[in-house]
């Protein structure tokens, strides 16, 4: 039986879910990086620059995972 004609009932394929988990991991990692900043109120490099960039990359990766066919 051809795999493309089979109906599984799930809106996404397995690879989409794996990519979504990777994106979620990147988002969580970004927030963890932001909390590791030792500067007062998180105004150092980790809290202002690196953490938000990693979290934003995670959100972009999530959009990729959702839109990937």
N, CA, C and O atoms as a Tinker XYZ file with bonds, in Angstrom:
   276  protein
     1  N      0.846000   -1.176000    0.000000    73     2
     2  CA     0.000000    0.000000    0.000000    64     1     3
     3  C      0.894000    1.243000    0.000000    63     2     4     5
     4  O      1.891000    1.300000    0.720000    81     3
     5  N      0.537000    2.211000   -0.793000    73     3     6
     6  CA     1.316000    3.444000   -0.899000    64     5     7
     7  C      1.123000    4.278000    0.364000    63     6     8     9
     8  O     -0.001000    4.471000    0.828000    81     7
     9  N      2.230000    4.769000    0.913000    73     7    10
    10  CA     2.201000    5.519000    2.166000    64     9    11
    11  C      1.502000    6.865000    2.011000    63    10    12    13
    12  O      0.940000    7.377000    2.979000    81    11
    13  N      1.525000    7.458000    0.797000    73    11    14
    14  CA     0.934000    8.775000    0.603000    64    13    15
    15  C     -0.594000    8.715000    0.588000    63    14    16    17
    16  O     -1.247000    9.720000    0.866000    81    15
    17  N     -1.177000    7.555000    0.268000    73    15    18
    18  CA    -2.631000    7.453000    0.242000    64    17    19
    19  C     -3.205000    7.033000    1.591000    63    18    20    21
    20  O     -4.422000    7.049000    1.773000    81    19
    21  N     -2.358000    6.662000    2.527000    73    19    22
    22  CA    -2.812000    6.212000    3.841000    64    21    23
    23  C     -3.197000    7.414000    4.703000    63    22    24    25
    24  O     -2.453000    8.392000    4.769000    81    23
    25  N     -4.339000    7.345000    5.352000    73    23    26
    26  CA    -4.806000    8.422000    6.234000    64    25    27
    27  C     -4.466000    8.050000    7.673000    63    26    28    29
    28  O     -4.869000    6.996000    8.163000    81    27
    29  N     -3.717000    8.929000    8.346000    73    27    30
    30  CA    -3.329000    8.624000    9.727000    64    29    31
    31  C     -4.186000    9.375000   10.738000    63    30    32    33
    32  O     -4.239000    8.975000   11.901000    81    31
    33  N     -4.858000   10.450000   10.333000    73    31    34
    34  CA    -5.676000   11.208000   11.267000    64    33    35
    35  C     -4.905000   12.311000   11.965000    63    34    36    37
    36  O     -5.516000   13.163000   12.609000    81    35
    37  N     -3.590000   12.325000   11.860000    73    35    38
    38  CA    -2.784000   13.367000   12.483000    64    37    39
    39  C     -2.569000   14.501000   11.482000    63    38    40    41
    40  O     -2.387000   14.252000   10.291000    81    39
    41  N     -2.588000   15.751000   11.964000    73    39    42
    42  CA    -2.446000   16.871000   11.030000    64    41    43
    43  C     -1.033000   17.024000   10.467000    63    42    44    45
    44  O     -0.864000   17.613000    9.400000    81    43
    45  N     -0.017000   16.506000   11.160000    73    43    46
    46  CA     1.360000   16.634000   10.719000    64    45    47
    47  C      2.013000   15.266000   10.649000    63    46    48    49
    48  O      1.516000   14.289000   11.209000    81    47
    49  N      3.131000   15.217000    9.951000    73    47    50
    50  CA     3.911000   13.982000    9.899000    64    49    51
    51  C      4.850000   13.923000   11.101000    63    50    52    53
    52  O      4.979000   14.886000   11.858000    81    51
    53  N      5.497000   12.780000   11.257000    73    51    54
    54  CA     6.405000   12.586000   12.392000    64    53    55
    55  C      7.547000   13.591000   12.366000    63    54    56    57
    56  O      7.953000   14.093000   13.415000    81    55
    57  N      8.071000   13.890000   11.179000    73    55    58
    58  CA     9.187000   14.839000   11.088000    64    57    59
    59  C      8.763000   16.234000   11.536000    63    58    60    61
    60  O      9.560000   16.963000   12.128000    81    59
    61  N      7.510000   16.611000   11.258000    73    59    62
    62  CA     7.031000   17.911000   11.725000    64    61    63
    63  C      7.050000   17.989000   13.251000    63    62    64    65
    64  O      7.460000   18.998000   13.825000    81    63
    65  N      6.603000   16.919000   13.897000    73    63    66
    66  CA     6.584000   16.913000   15.358000    64    65    67
    67  C      8.005000   16.941000   15.936000    63    66    68    69
    68  O      8.248000   17.572000   16.964000    81    67
    69  N      8.930000   16.260000   15.276000    73    67    70
    70  CA    10.323000   16.285000   15.738000    64    69    71
    71  C     10.879000   17.701000   15.611000    63    70    72    73
    72  O     11.555000   18.187000   16.518000    81    71
    73  N     10.598000   18.361000   14.492000    73    71    74
    74  CA    11.064000   19.745000   14.307000    64    73    75
    75  C     10.394000   20.686000   15.305000    63    74    76    77
    76  O     11.024000   21.631000   15.778000    81    75
    77  N      9.130000   20.439000   15.627000    73    75    78
    78  CA     8.453000   21.273000   16.624000    64    77    79
    79  C      9.096000   21.117000   18.000000    63    78    80    81
    80  O      9.239000   22.097000   18.732000    81    79
    81  N      9.481000   19.905000   18.351000    73    79    82
    82  CA    10.158000   19.688000   19.634000    64    81    83
    83  C     11.519000   20.375000   19.664000    63    82    84    85
    84  O     11.917000   20.923000   20.692000    81    83
    85  N     12.233000   20.347000   18.541000    73    83    86
    86  CA    13.517000   21.047000   18.464000    64    85    87
    87  C     13.305000   22.554000   18.651000    63    86    88    89
    88  O     14.055000   23.202000   19.382000    81    87
    89  N     12.290000   23.105000   17.993000    73    87    90
    90  CA    11.982000   24.528000   18.140000    64    89    91
    91  C     11.597000   24.879000   19.563000    63    90    92    93
    92  O     12.010000   25.914000   20.085000    81    91
    93  N     10.812000   24.025000   20.192000    73    91    94
    94  CA    10.437000   24.255000   21.581000    64    93    95
    95  C     11.661000   24.212000   22.488000    63    94    96    97
    96  O     11.775000   24.996000   23.430000    81    95
    97  N     12.570000   23.294000   22.197000    73    95    98
    98  CA    13.811000   23.220000   22.963000    64    97    99
    99  C     14.644000   24.480000   22.808000    63    98   100   101
   100  O     15.245000   24.950000   23.774000    81    99
   101  N     14.686000   25.036000   21.594000    73    99   102
   102  CA    15.423000   26.286000   21.374000    64   101   103
   103  C     14.792000   27.442000   22.142000    63   102   104   105
   104  O     15.501000   28.273000   22.711000    81   103
   105  N     13.478000   27.498000   22.161000    73   103   106
   106  CA    12.796000   28.568000   22.902000    64   105   107
   107  C     13.107000   28.463000   24.388000    63   106   108   109
   108  O     13.442000   29.459000   25.029000    81   107
   109  N     12.996000   27.265000   24.930000    73   107   110
   110  CA    13.288000   27.063000   26.351000    64   109   111
   111  C     14.748000   27.380000   26.646000    63   110   112   113
   112  O     15.053000   28.003000   27.664000    81   111
   113  N     15.652000   26.957000   25.764000    73   111   114
   114  CA    17.076000   27.251000   25.945000    64   113   115
   115  C     17.326000   28.755000   25.953000    63   114   116   117
   116  O     18.133000   29.240000   26.746000    81   115
   117  N     16.651000   29.497000   25.086000    73   115   118
   118  CA    16.792000   30.951000   25.063000    64   117   119
   119  C     16.381000   31.591000   26.380000    63   118   120   121
   120  O     17.053000   32.494000   26.878000    81   119
   121  N     15.266000   31.113000   26.944000    73   119   122
   122  CA    14.827000   31.673000   28.226000    64   121   123
   123  C     15.766000   31.272000   29.357000    63   122   124   125
   124  O     15.993000   32.057000   30.278000    81   123
   125  N     16.307000   30.077000   29.297000    73   123   126
   126  CA    17.280000   29.662000   30.314000    64   125   127
   127  C     18.543000   30.514000   30.217000    63   126   128   129
   128  O     19.098000   30.921000   31.237000    81   127
   129  N     18.995000   30.781000   28.998000    73   127   130
   130  CA    20.181000   31.636000   28.808000    64   129   131
   131  C     19.926000   33.020000   29.388000    63   130   132   133
   132  O     20.820000   33.611000   29.995000    81   131
   133  N     18.712000   33.545000   29.208000    73   131   134
   134  CA    18.398000   34.863000   29.761000    64   133   135
   135  C     18.474000   34.871000   31.283000    63   134   136   137
   136  O     18.869000   35.877000   31.872000    81   135
   137  N     18.106000   33.773000   31.928000    73   135   138
   138  CA    18.147000   33.746000   33.384000    64   137   139
   139  C     19.558000   33.566000   33.927000    63   138   140   141
   140  O     19.796000   33.819000   35.108000    81   139
   141  N     20.493000   33.135000   33.092000    73   139   142
   142  CA    21.869000   32.911000   33.544000    64   141   143
   143  C     22.692000   34.185000   33.632000    63   142   144   145
   144  O     23.820000   34.159000   34.124000    81   143
   145  N     22.149000   35.293000   33.167000    73   143   146
   146  CA    22.891000   36.554000   33.158000    64   145   147
   147  C     23.115000   37.037000   34.586000    63   146   148   149
   148  O     22.173000   37.125000   35.373000    81   147
   149  N     24.352000   37.347000   34.913000    73   147   150
   150  CA    24.712000   37.772000   36.272000    64   149   151
   151  C     24.610000   39.278000   36.478000    63   150   152   153
   152  O     24.729000   39.758000   37.605000    81   151
   153  N     24.393000   40.026000   35.405000    73   151   154
   154  CA    24.248000   41.477000   35.544000    64   153   155
   155  C     22.924000   41.799000   36.243000    63   154   156   157
   156  O     21.984000   41.004000   36.231000    81   155
   157  N     22.881000   42.976000   36.845000    73   155   158
   158  CA    21.674000   43.385000   37.542000    64   157   159
   159  C     20.516000   43.547000   36.558000    63   158   160   161
   160  O     20.665000   44.203000   35.527000    81   159
   161  N     19.381000   42.960000   36.865000    73   159   162
   162  CA    18.156000   42.987000   36.057000    64   161   163
   163  C     18.339000   42.359000   34.680000    63   162   164   165
   164  O     17.532000   42.609000   33.785000    81   163
   165  N     19.374000   41.553000   34.488000    73   163   166
   166  CA    19.581000   40.868000   33.223000    64   165   167
   167  C     20.008000   41.755000   32.081000    63   166   168   169
   168  O     19.693000   41.472000   30.925000    81   167
   169  N     20.733000   42.843000   32.387000    73   167   170
   170  CA    21.144000   43.785000   31.358000    64   169   171
   171  C     22.486000   43.462000   30.732000    63   170   172   173
   172  O     23.071000   44.321000   30.072000    81   171
   173  N     22.992000   42.252000   30.917000    73   171   174
   174  CA    24.259000   41.858000   30.308000    64   173   175
   175  C     24.053000   41.265000   28.925000    63   174   176   177
   176  O     22.956000   41.315000   28.368000    81   175
   177  N     25.126000   40.703000   28.379000    73   175   178
   178  CA    25.094000   40.132000   27.031000    64   177   179
   179  C     24.121000   38.963000   26.938000    63   178   180   181
   180  O     23.402000   38.829000   25.948000    81   179
   181  N     24.096000   38.119000   27.962000    73   179   182
   182  CA    23.232000   36.937000   27.914000    64   181   183
   183  C     21.755000   37.316000   27.963000    63   182   184   185
   184  O     20.946000   36.735000   27.241000    81   183
   185  N     21.400000   38.270000   28.795000    73   183   186
   186  CA    19.998000   38.636000   28.982000    64   185   187
   187  C     19.431000   39.530000   27.907000    63   186   188   189
   188  O     18.234000   39.484000   27.623000    81   187
   189  N     20.282000   40.345000   27.303000    73   187   190
   190  CA    19.797000   41.316000   26.327000    64   189   191
   191  C     19.999000   40.835000   24.891000    63   190   192   193
   192  O     19.178000   41.139000   24.026000    81   191
   193  N     21.069000   40.096000   24.620000    73   191   194
   194  CA    21.410000   39.760000   23.244000    64   193   195
   195  C     21.265000   38.279000   22.922000    63   194   196   197
   196  O     20.452000   37.908000   22.075000    81   195
   197  N     22.035000   37.439000   23.580000    73   195   198
   198  CA    22.107000   36.037000   23.194000    64   197   199
   199  C     20.806000   35.281000   23.479000    63   198   200   201
   200  O     20.310000   34.566000   22.608000    81   199
   201  N     20.261000   35.425000   24.657000    73   199   202
   202  CA    19.036000   34.715000   25.019000    64   201   203
   203  C     17.861000   35.027000   24.103000    63   202   204   205
   204  O     17.218000   34.107000   23.597000    81   203
   205  N     17.566000   36.314000   23.876000    73   203   206
   206  CA    16.469000   36.627000   22.962000    64   205   207
   207  C     16.718000   36.159000   21.525000    63   206   208   209
   208  O     15.774000   35.778000   20.832000    81   207
   209  N     17.962000   36.181000   21.072000    73   207   210
   210  CA    18.255000   35.703000   19.717000    64   209   211
   211  C     17.992000   34.207000   19.603000    63   210   212   213
   212  O     17.452000   33.753000   18.594000    81   211
   213  N     18.365000   33.434000   20.618000    73   211   214
   214  CA    18.129000   31.989000   20.594000    64   213   215
   215  C     16.630000   31.705000   20.669000    63   214   216   217
   216  O     16.131000   30.836000   19.953000    81   215
   217  N     15.913000   32.422000   21.521000    73   215   218
   218  CA    14.468000   32.225000   21.631000    64   217   219
   219  C     13.767000   32.606000   20.329000    63   218   220   221
   220  O     12.855000   31.906000   19.890000    81   219
   221  N     14.183000   33.702000   19.715000    73   219   222
   222  CA    13.596000   34.124000   18.443000    64   221   223
   223  C     13.876000   33.092000   17.347000    63   222   224   225
   224  O     13.006000   32.805000   16.525000    81   223
   225  N     15.079000   32.542000   17.338000    73   223   226
   226  CA    15.402000   31.488000   16.375000    64   225   227
   227  C     14.507000   30.271000   16.601000    63   226   228   229
   228  O     14.117000   29.602000   15.644000    81   227
   229  N     14.184000   29.985000   17.849000    73   227   230
   230  CA    13.274000   28.889000   18.158000    64   229   231
   231  C     11.876000   29.135000   17.604000    63   230   232   233
   232  O     11.250000   28.217000   17.075000    81   231
   233  N     11.380000   30.370000   17.719000    73   231   234
   234  CA    10.069000   30.699000   17.170000    64   233   235
   235  C     10.066000   30.601000   15.643000    63   234   236   237
   236  O      9.103000   30.113000   15.053000    81   235
   237  N     11.131000   31.059000   15.011000    73   235   238
   238  CA    11.240000   30.949000   13.554000    64   237   239
   239  C     11.269000   29.483000   13.148000    63   238   240   241
   240  O     10.636000   29.099000   12.165000    81   239
   241  N     11.992000   28.667000   13.890000    73   239   242
   242  CA    12.067000   27.237000   13.601000    64   241   243
   243  C     10.704000   26.576000   13.794000    63   242   244   245
   244  O     10.357000   25.651000   13.059000    81   243
   245  N      9.930000   27.038000   14.773000    73   243   246
   246  CA     8.575000   26.521000   14.971000    64   245   247
   247  C      7.703000   26.813000   13.750000    63   246   248   249
   248  O      6.966000   25.936000   13.298000    81   247
   249  N      7.778000   28.034000   13.211000    73   247   250
   250  CA     7.010000   28.361000   12.017000    64   249   251
   251  C      7.433000   27.472000   10.845000    63   250   252   253
   252  O      6.589000   27.022000   10.070000    81   251
   253  N      8.720000   27.223000   10.719000    73   251   254
   254  CA     9.219000   26.317000    9.686000    64   253   255
   255  C      8.638000   24.918000    9.870000    63   254   256   257
   256  O      8.216000   24.287000    8.901000    81   255
   257  N      8.615000   24.435000   11.104000    73   255   258
   258  CA     8.122000   23.078000   11.380000    64   257   259
   259  C      6.637000   22.965000   11.059000    63   258   260   261
   260  O      6.184000   21.928000   10.574000    81   259
   261  N      5.885000   24.011000   11.321000    73   259   262
   262  CA     4.445000   23.980000   11.059000    64   261   263
   263  C      4.161000   24.050000    9.557000    63   262   264   265
   264  O      3.267000   23.364000    9.061000    81   263
   265  N      4.914000   24.872000    8.840000    73   263   266
   266  CA     4.641000   25.079000    7.418000    64   265   267
   267  C      5.302000   24.045000    6.515000    63   266   268   269
   268  O      4.982000   23.976000    5.328000    81   267
   269  N      6.215000   23.242000    7.047000    73   267   270
   270  CA     6.912000   22.233000    6.248000    64   269   271
   271  C      5.929000   21.151000    5.808000    63   270   272   273
   272  O      5.149000   20.647000    6.616000    81   271
   273  N      5.971000   20.797000    4.525000    73   271   274
   274  CA     5.063000   19.760000    4.026000    64   273   275
   275  C      5.680000   18.413000    4.117000    63   274   276
   276  O      5.056000   17.421000    3.740000    81   275
